[in-house]
Every structure is written in C-alpha cells, then in structure tokens.
Amino acid sequence: MLKVAILDDYQNVSQEFVDLKKLSGKYEFKIFSEPFLDEADAIEQLSDFEALLIMRERTPITKNLIDNLNDLKYIITSGSRNKAIDLEAAHKRKIIVCGTEINFNPTCELTWALILGLSKNLKTEIDNMYQGYWQTTVGFELKGKIIGLIGLGRVGSQVAKIANAFGMQVIAWSENLDLDKCKELNVLPCSKEDLIKTSDYISIHVQGGERYKDCITIKEFDQMKKTAFLINTSRGPIVNEDDLIIALSTNVIMGAGIDVYEKEVDEEGRIGERRAGRVASAAPSENGTLSDRPPSTIAPVEPMQAMGEPPITIEGMGQRVMPKPGRQPQARPDGY
C-alpha cells in the first residue's frame, strides 16, 4: 500500500474534494494540517512516505529534503508549476514530479474583491457598523482611474478586461510583455517606473521566483502616489513585506489588498498575525483620496487622542474611532 502525505492542508479541505475512503484500498493517506517547524522536522515526519501531495510553495521541497526521504517516489503539486520543488534533485533520484490543472478565474475574482473592498472601505464600514456607527467613510470611484498591471498573462488579461468594463485606464509592464496582447486588450504598455508613478491601483500578476523577487520595495513605494493602492494575489516575495508594512504604517500609500505572503505561518504556528489590519483595509492618509475628498473619519492610532470617553479599538484594524455621545458599541453576533 502506497503511503501518501498531504502537506499543509491548513483548512482540512482536501477530503472535501477527494473521497479518500474510496482510495483506501491502494493508498494510506495522512493529512498534515499544521506547518512543519523546520526542514529537520519535515524530514523526520515524512521519512517513510512514498508520495507527497503538496499545496503550492508552502513547504519547500529542497534537495536536502529530497535526499533524506529515501522512500520518496512521487511529488504532486497543486497547480501546473511550483518553483519550490528542486526538480534537478528529484530528477537525479528518478522521482516523478507532476502537477494538476489550475483554474485562473478565482484569482481574478479575488483581485477585484480586494480592489472593490478597498475602494468602498468595506471592512472599515462593516466593523464600524458592528460598533454601532453608520456611514463613517466615503468611497472612491473606479471610472477614469489608472490601474497598472504588473504582468499581463492569463490572470492579468482577465483583470484588464474587467478594468475596461469599469471605465478605467489600463497600463501594464513586465519583463516579457506581449505588445500584441496589449493592443488586443486596449492596454497601454509602459515602463515599470511609469507604471509605479502614475497608477492609482497597482495589481501584481507575474510568476514567483528570483526574477520578480522584491519587485516592489521601499524605493517603489516612495515613487507611488500617496493615494495609491497595491494589490498582490500572485506570490508574497514579489513585494518586500517589511517595506510594505512601513509604507502602510507611515501613510506612504493609501492601502493594500494582500492575499499572499512570503511566509504564511510563523515559527509558532500563527498565521498572518504580524500583518493584521494591513490586508484589504484602506490606511488613512492626510493627502486626500482618489476622488480628492477627505479619506475617512477614521484616524490612525498614534495621533488619536480621546476627548472624554476613550476611543474604541476595532479588532484587527489597527485604527480607532471616537465614540458618539450616548451610543455604545454593539457586540458582533456569534459566528461573525
């Protein structure tokens, strides 16, 4: 019976997509829903498995890992490519490596969910509503704004089509930009510097790997508009996370919608804790919004001083609002 390890299934959803019981006669499955502490821990726990089913790049399949898993014969990754697998090491061991088909539609949909959530201040308004407030911010209009796409492949092309439908101006850059595709999609090709400086929204749709690692750093953030939003649904390392946090906390840009991280889980097993309040939430700014209106009635934590009652902290937002006289914040319903 082939021993199969399903790695990094943090949500325990693999059994919802595959009926493992039907395969139990030929395969012995074990699901790892927690991250490994380090590579040594991975080697110890995976030592007797013959096949690894891996979730994207969550656990790097390095040469050292491959060389120390003596029984390993198969590596199957979700998606058609995975730069975290050392293919040369696998080839030397004659390990079969393959991937699955991939559906690009959800990534495009999520990109627009983040753009719209930021533009209309959805998280802020939802959180404030449960605190007992109503209409505390003013949203931004998309029509006529410039969206810069870093990458115009299968996902970037879908994003461009929807941006055109919203009446936005679409520009694009990548190291291998297809000019014929730009013409077909009514997209203006430009340099990376021009895209960074002129875009109201910057959305990333290039592959991970060394080519685009740290494509966005503090240098690029300093060149962006103060009212710009950054969207990353591609790969975490494309954006330098420390620089992103600096840019958001100092109001260098208006906000960011982030779906991917360089490291999803820290050494203590906490997911995204250091990034709370930075995902899909508009950071207040004193420099106006894309519609040239005051950005929000919500102020940053640091300069806010209470007058009488203490300010209310919105959990996970990193922002505060002043209580209105005679009104108390409402508790969220169970399960929200």
C-alpha positions as CSV (number, residue, x, y, z in Angstrom):
1,M,0.0,0.0,0.0
2,L,1.4,3.4,-1.1
3,K,1.9,5.8,1.8
4,V,0.8,9.3,0.8
5,A,1.3,12.5,2.8
6,I,-0.9,15.5,2.1
7,L,1.0,18.6,3.2
8,D,-0.1,22.0,4.5
9,D,-3.8,21.4,4.3
10,Y,-4.4,24.2,6.8
11,Q,-8.2,24.3,6.2
12,N,-8.6,20.5,6.2
13,V,-10.4,20.8,2.8
14,S,-8.6,18.0,0.8
15,Q,-11.2,15.4,1.9
16,E,-14.0,17.6,0.6
17,F,-12.5,17.5,-2.9
18,V,-11.3,13.8,-2.9
19,D,-13.1,10.8,-1.4
20,L,-10.1,9.3,0.3
21,K,-12.1,6.4,1.6
22,K,-12.6,5.1,-1.9
23,L,-8.8,5.0,-2.4
24,S,-8.0,3.4,1.0
25,G,-7.5,0.0,-0.5
26,K,-4.5,1.2,-2.5
27,Y,-3.2,4.2,-0.6
28,E,-2.6,5.1,3.0
29,F,-3.2,8.8,3.5
30,K,-2.1,11.1,6.2
31,I,-3.1,14.8,6.2
32,F,-0.7,17.4,7.7
33,S,-2.8,20.4,8.6
34,E,-0.1,22.1,10.6
35,P,3.2,23.5,9.2
36,F,6.4,21.8,10.0
37,L,8.7,23.5,12.5
38,D,11.6,23.4,10.1
39,E,13.2,21.2,7.4
40,A,14.5,18.7,10.0
41,D,11.0,18.3,11.4
42,A,9.7,17.7,7.9
43,I,12.3,15.1,7.2
44,E,11.5,13.3,10.4
45,Q,7.8,13.2,9.9
46,L,7.9,12.4,6.2
47,S,10.7,9.8,6.3
48,D,8.5,6.7,5.4
49,F,6.2,8.3,2.8
50,E,6.4,7.4,-0.8
51,A,4.3,10.2,-2.3
52,L,3.9,13.9,-1.3
53,L,0.8,15.9,-2.3
54,I,1.9,19.5,-1.7
55,M,-0.1,22.8,-1.6
56,R,1.8,25.3,-3.7
57,E,5.0,26.6,-2.2
58,R,4.0,26.2,1.5
59,T,6.7,23.6,2.2
60,P,9.8,23.9,0.0
61,I,10.8,20.6,-1.5
62,T,14.6,21.2,-1.4
63,K,17.5,19.0,-2.4
64,N,18.2,18.3,1.2
65,L,14.6,17.2,1.9
66,I,14.6,15.0,-1.2
67,D,17.9,13.4,-0.5
68,N,16.8,12.5,3.1
69,L,13.5,10.9,2.1
70,N,14.7,7.5,1.0
71,D,11.3,6.1,0.2
72,L,10.1,9.1,-1.9
73,K,8.9,8.2,-5.4
74,Y,6.3,10.8,-6.3
75,I,5.7,14.5,-5.8
76,I,2.4,16.0,-6.9
77,T,1.8,19.7,-6.6
78,S,-1.4,21.7,-6.8
79,G,-1.2,23.8,-10.0
80,S,0.9,23.4,-13.1
81,R,4.2,24.8,-11.7
82,N,5.9,25.0,-8.4
83,K,9.3,26.8,-8.1
84,A,9.7,25.5,-4.5
85,I,10.5,22.0,-5.9
86,D,14.1,21.2,-6.7
87,L,13.5,19.5,-10.0
88,E,17.1,18.7,-10.6
89,A,17.4,16.8,-7.3
90,A,14.1,15.0,-8.0
91,H,15.4,14.0,-11.5
92,K,18.6,12.6,-10.0
93,R,16.6,10.4,-7.7
94,K,14.2,9.4,-10.5
95,I,11.3,10.8,-8.6
96,I,8.2,11.5,-10.7
97,V,7.0,15.1,-10.4
98,C,3.7,16.3,-11.7
99,G,1.0,19.0,-11.2
100,T,-2.7,19.5,-11.5
101,E,-4.7,21.7,-13.8
102,I,-5.3,25.2,-12.5
103,N,-8.4,27.5,-12.6
104,F,-7.3,31.1,-13.0
105,N,-10.8,32.6,-12.6
106,P,-10.9,32.7,-8.8
107,T,-7.6,34.7,-8.7
108,C,-9.1,37.4,-11.0
109,E,-12.3,37.4,-8.9
110,L,-10.4,37.8,-5.7
111,T,-8.3,40.6,-7.2
112,W,-11.4,42.6,-7.9
113,A,-12.9,41.7,-4.5
114,L,-9.9,43.3,-2.9
115,I,-9.9,46.4,-5.2
116,L,-13.6,47.0,-4.5
117,G,-13.2,46.3,-0.8
118,L,-10.5,48.9,-0.6
119,S,-12.3,51.4,-2.8
120,K,-15.6,51.2,-0.9
121,N,-14.0,50.8,2.6
122,L,-16.0,47.6,3.1
123,K,-14.0,46.2,6.1
124,T,-14.0,49.6,7.8
125,E,-17.7,50.1,7.3
126,I,-18.6,46.5,8.4
127,D,-16.5,46.8,11.5
128,N,-17.9,50.2,12.4
129,M,-21.4,49.1,11.8
130,Y,-21.0,46.4,14.5
131,Q,-19.6,49.1,16.8
132,G,-22.9,51.0,16.4
133,Y,-21.9,53.5,13.7
134,W,-23.3,54.3,10.2
135,Q,-21.5,55.6,7.1
136,T,-18.2,56.7,8.6
137,T,-16.2,56.9,5.3
138,V,-16.6,58.0,1.7
139,G,-15.7,55.5,-1.0
140,F,-13.7,56.0,-4.2
141,E,-14.9,55.8,-7.8
142,L,-13.1,53.5,-10.2
143,K,-14.1,55.1,-13.5
144,G,-11.4,57.1,-15.0
145,K,-8.7,55.9,-12.6
146,I,-5.5,54.3,-13.8
147,I,-4.8,50.6,-13.0
148,G,-1.3,49.4,-13.5
149,L,-0.9,45.6,-14.1
150,I,2.5,44.1,-13.4
151,G,2.0,41.1,-15.7
152,L,-0.5,40.6,-18.5
153,G,-0.7,36.8,-18.6
154,R,-3.8,34.7,-18.1
155,V,-4.8,36.3,-14.8
156,G,-3.6,39.8,-15.7
157,S,-5.6,39.7,-19.0
158,Q,-8.8,38.8,-17.2
159,V,-8.2,41.7,-14.7
160,A,-7.6,44.1,-17.7
161,K,-11.0,43.1,-19.3
162,I,-12.9,43.9,-16.1
163,A,-11.0,47.2,-15.6
164,N,-12.0,48.2,-19.1
165,A,-15.6,47.4,-18.2
166,F,-15.3,49.7,-15.2
167,G,-14.1,52.5,-17.5
168,M,-10.6,52.5,-16.0
169,Q,-7.4,53.3,-17.9
170,V,-5.2,50.2,-18.0
171,I,-1.5,50.2,-18.3
172,A,0.9,47.2,-18.0
173,W,4.5,46.3,-17.6
174,S,6.5,43.1,-17.3
175,E,9.9,41.9,-18.5
176,N,8.3,39.9,-21.3
177,L,5.2,42.0,-22.0
178,D,3.3,40.9,-25.2
179,L,2.6,44.0,-27.2
180,D,0.1,42.3,-29.4
181,K,-1.9,41.3,-26.3
182,C,-1.7,44.9,-25.1
183,K,-3.3,46.1,-28.3
184,E,-6.0,43.4,-28.2
185,L,-7.0,44.3,-24.6
186,N,-6.7,48.1,-25.0
187,V,-3.8,48.2,-22.6
188,L,-1.1,50.8,-22.8
189,P,2.4,49.3,-22.4
190,C,4.8,51.3,-20.3
191,S,8.0,51.1,-18.2
192,K,8.0,49.8,-14.7
193,E,8.9,53.3,-13.4
194,D,6.0,55.0,-15.3
195,L,3.6,52.4,-14.0
196,I,4.6,52.8,-10.4
197,K,4.4,56.6,-10.6
198,T,1.1,57.1,-12.4
199,S,-1.1,54.2,-11.3
200,D,-4.0,54.7,-8.8
201,Y,-4.1,50.9,-8.4
202,I,-1.2,48.5,-8.9
203,S,-2.1,44.9,-9.2
204,I,0.5,42.1,-9.5
205,H,0.1,39.1,-11.8
206,V,3.6,37.8,-12.6
207,Q,5.1,34.4,-11.6
208,G,7.1,34.0,-8.4
209,G,10.8,33.2,-8.4
210,E,14.0,35.1,-8.4
211,R,13.1,37.2,-11.4
212,Y,10.5,39.2,-9.6
213,K,11.5,38.8,-6.0
214,D,11.4,42.2,-4.2
215,C,10.0,43.8,-7.4
216,I,8.2,46.2,-5.0
217,T,10.4,47.7,-2.2
218,I,10.5,50.9,-0.3
219,K,12.0,52.6,-3.4
220,E,8.9,51.8,-5.4
221,F,6.6,52.7,-2.6
222,D,8.2,56.1,-2.4
223,Q,7.5,56.7,-6.1
224,M,3.8,55.8,-5.8
225,K,1.0,58.2,-5.4
226,K,0.1,58.9,-1.8
227,T,-3.4,57.8,-2.8
228,A,-2.3,54.5,-4.5
229,F,-3.5,51.0,-3.6
230,L,-1.3,47.9,-4.0
231,I,-2.9,44.5,-4.8
232,N,-1.0,41.3,-4.6
233,T,-2.7,38.0,-5.4
234,S,0.4,36.4,-7.1
235,R,3.3,35.5,-4.8
236,G,4.3,37.0,-1.4
237,P,8.1,37.5,-2.1
238,I,7.3,39.8,-5.1
239,V,6.6,42.5,-2.5
240,N,9.0,43.1,0.3
241,E,6.8,42.7,3.3
242,D,8.8,44.8,5.8
243,D,8.8,47.7,3.3
244,L,5.0,47.2,2.7
245,I,4.3,47.5,6.5
246,I,6.5,50.6,6.7
247,A,4.6,52.2,3.7
248,L,1.2,51.4,5.2
249,S,2.1,52.5,8.8
250,T,3.6,55.8,7.6
251,N,0.8,56.5,5.0
252,V,3.2,56.4,2.1
253,I,0.4,54.8,0.1
254,M,-3.4,54.6,0.8
255,G,-3.7,50.9,1.4
256,A,-3.1,47.3,0.2
257,G,-5.1,44.2,-0.6
258,I,-2.9,41.2,0.1
259,D,-3.7,37.5,-0.5
260,V,-0.2,36.0,-0.4
261,Y,2.7,36.2,2.0
262,E,6.4,35.2,1.9
263,K,5.7,33.1,4.9
264,E,2.1,32.2,5.7
265,V,2.8,30.7,9.1
266,D,5.5,31.8,11.6
267,E,7.6,29.6,13.8
268,E,4.9,29.4,16.5
269,G,2.2,28.4,14.1
270,R,0.4,31.7,13.9
271,I,-1.0,32.7,10.6
272,G,-0.6,36.3,9.4
273,E,-0.5,37.8,12.9
274,R,2.1,40.4,12.2
275,R,0.0,41.6,9.2
276,A,-3.3,42.1,11.0
277,G,-5.1,45.2,9.9
278,R,-3.0,45.6,6.7
279,V,-5.0,43.3,4.4
280,A,-7.7,44.8,2.3
281,S,-8.1,47.8,4.5
282,A,-7.6,51.4,3.4
283,A,-4.9,53.1,5.5
284,P,-6.0,56.7,6.4
285,S,-4.0,59.5,4.8
286,E,-3.9,63.2,5.1
287,N,-3.1,63.6,1.4
288,G,-6.6,63.2,0.0
289,T,-8.2,60.3,-1.8
290,L,-8.5,59.4,-5.4
291,S,-11.7,61.5,-5.5
292,D,-9.9,64.5,-3.8
293,R,-12.1,64.2,-0.8
294,P,-11.1,63.7,2.9
295,P,-10.2,60.0,3.1
296,S,-12.1,59.0,6.2
297,T,-13.5,59.9,9.6
298,I,-11.2,57.2,11.0
299,A,-7.9,58.4,12.2
300,P,-4.6,56.5,12.7
301,V,-4.0,55.0,16.1
302,E,-0.9,57.1,17.0
303,P,-2.2,60.7,16.8
304,M,-5.7,59.9,18.0
305,Q,-6.4,61.4,21.5
306,A,-9.7,60.7,23.3
307,M,-11.9,63.6,24.4
308,G,-13.8,62.4,27.5
309,E,-14.5,58.7,26.6
310,P,-11.6,56.6,25.4
311,P,-11.6,55.7,21.7
312,I,-12.9,52.3,20.6
313,T,-10.4,50.0,19.1
314,I,-11.7,48.0,16.1
315,E,-10.2,44.5,16.5
316,G,-7.7,43.6,13.7
317,M,-8.0,47.0,12.1
318,G,-5.2,48.9,13.8
319,Q,-7.4,52.0,13.8
320,R,-9.7,53.8,16.2
321,V,-12.9,55.7,16.1
322,M,-14.3,58.2,18.6
323,P,-17.5,57.1,20.4
324,K,-20.6,59.2,19.7
325,P,-22.3,60.6,22.8
326,G,-24.9,58.3,24.3
327,R,-24.1,55.4,22.0
328,Q,-22.4,52.2,22.9
329,P,-20.6,49.8,20.5
330,Q,-22.6,46.7,19.7
331,A,-21.1,43.3,20.1
332,R,-20.7,41.2,17.0
333,P,-23.1,38.2,16.7
334,D,-21.7,34.8,17.3
335,G,-20.0,33.3,14.2
336,Y,-19.4,36.6,12.5
